[in-house]
């Protein structure tokens, strides 16, 4: 039995490693392609803001899943409320969900937003030869850091005060996704519940 647990942990770590790598590649490809194709600095900045927002939303979910209560979701699931069963699944896997949302997505978004920020600075400097690259880089780094940190601070407040609402909303999105794809996320856990 102890052996099985270590195999599950090893498999999970392997999946997280591979998933992190693939997500980082996808995010990097999308952001780099966007900055190379799109000539507008304003559109590139809006892409950067979108990536930062993805990190903030992931952080909200990761925090909420550790603070939400499972009992209300069981009551809703008994009444067959859409999203409740998925909420139970999220809460029963809170450690993994928090790890993926806060650590994996958070770190990838942090790395990609920094790289995208540098690409935008290069574009600004090349379009405006008189611009000081040193100060442009410092301002961009400070802007990314302040948006990320303040966004996550506000998000954590929301996640802790409305944890059940956040997880229920995510559960509804997952329920819609399951209906669309026909894949049931909680199938493995059904025997335990």
N, C-alpha and C positions, 0 to 999 in steps of 0.2 A: 504493500500500500504506500509506504514511504517512497519507493522507487517510482511509482506511478505519478506521484506529486512532483518529483524532480523532473520527470519526463515532460509533464505538462508545462512546468516552468521553463525548461529548456526550449520547448517548442514555441512557447509564447515569446520568449526573448528572441528567437530566430525570426519569428514572424514580425515582431516589432522592428528588428534590425533591417530586414528586407523591405518592409513597408515604409520605414523611415527613409531609406535610400531611394525607393521609387517615388515617394511623395516629394522629396527634395529635388529629384531630377525633374519631375513634372512641373513643380512650382518654378524652378530655375529656368527651364525651357520656356515656359509661358511668359515669365517676366522679361527674360533676355530677348525673346522674339518680339514682344511688345515694344520694348525700348528701341530695338533696331528698325522695326518696320514703321512704327509711329514716330513721326517727326515732331509732333507737338509735345512740348514739355508739360503742358497742362494735362493732357491725356495720360502721359506717363505718371504724373503725380497722382492722378485719380486712380490709376492702377496700383500704385504704391499704397494709397489709402485703403483700397479694397483688400490688399494683402494684410495690412495691419488690422483691419476690422475682422478678418477671418481669424487671426490670432486672438483678438479680444473675445469674439463669440465662443471660440474653442475653450478659452480660459473660463468663461462664464459657465459653460456646460461642465467642465472638469471640477470646478468649485461646487456647483450646485449638486452634482451627483454624490459628493461626500457629505452634504448637509441635509439632503432631502430625507423624508420619512417614508418607509415602505408601506405602512398600514393603509394610508388613504388610497394608494394605487391598487391594493388588493380589493378594497371596497368597490372601486370603480370598475376593476376587471370583472368582479362578480356580476356587475350590471352590464357587462359587455360594452363599456365605454371605450371608443376607439382611442388608442394610444396608452391606455392603462397597463395592458399586458407588456408592452414595450418598455414602459416606465419601470415595471418590476424587473425586467431583464437588465436594464441599465443599472438599477440600484443593486442587484445581486452581483453585478460585475463592476461595482464602483471603483475598485482599485485599478483595474485595467482601463476603464473609461477615463478616469482622472489622469492616468499615466499617458494615454494616447492624446487626450485633449490638451493637458497642461504641459507635458514634457515634449512629446513627439511633435505635435503640430506647433506648439509654442516655440520650440527651438528652431524648427524648419522655417517658420515665418520670420523669426528674428534674423536668421542668416540670410534668407532671400530678400527681406526688406532692406537689409544693409547693402547687399550686392546691387539691388535695384537702385538704391539711393546713390551709390557710386556711379552707376551708369547714367543716371539723370544729371549728376554733377558734371560728368564728362560732356554730356550733350549741351548743358548750359554754357560751360566754358568754351566749347568749340563754336557754339553759335554767337557767343559774346566774348571776343578775344581779350577785352580789357578786364574781364572778371578774374578776381584772384581765386585760383583753385583751392588754396589752403583754407581761406575763410568760407568758401562755398561748401567745402567738405565738412567743416566744423558745424556750420549752420544746418546742413542736411542731417548729419548724425544727431545733433541736438533735437531737431524737429522729430525725427523718427523715434528717438528715445522718449521724448516728452509725450508724444501721442500714444505710444505703446504703454508706457507706465501709467499715465493718467487714465487711459481707456480701461486698462486692466483693474485699476483701483476702483473706478466707478462700477465696472462689471462685477467685481467681487462683492461689493456692497449689495448690488441687485441679486446676485447669485445666493448670497447668504440670507437675505431677507425674504426672497421669493423662490426658494430652492424647489419646492414641489411644483410651482407653476412653470418654472424653467424646464424641469424634467418632463412634465406632462406635455409641454409644447414640443420638446424633442421627441417624445414618444409618439405624438400625433404625426410628426414628420416621418418618423421611422415606419409607422403603420401605413402611411400613404405610400412610402417607398416599397414596403412589402407587397402591398396590393398591386403596385405598378410592375414589379419585377417577379412576383410570385415566390420570392424567397423569404422564409421565415427565420429571423435572427435568433429567436428564443427556442428553436426546436430542440437543441441539445439539452436545454435546461428544463424542458417540460416534465421530464420524469422526476426531477427533484422537487417541483412545486406541488 
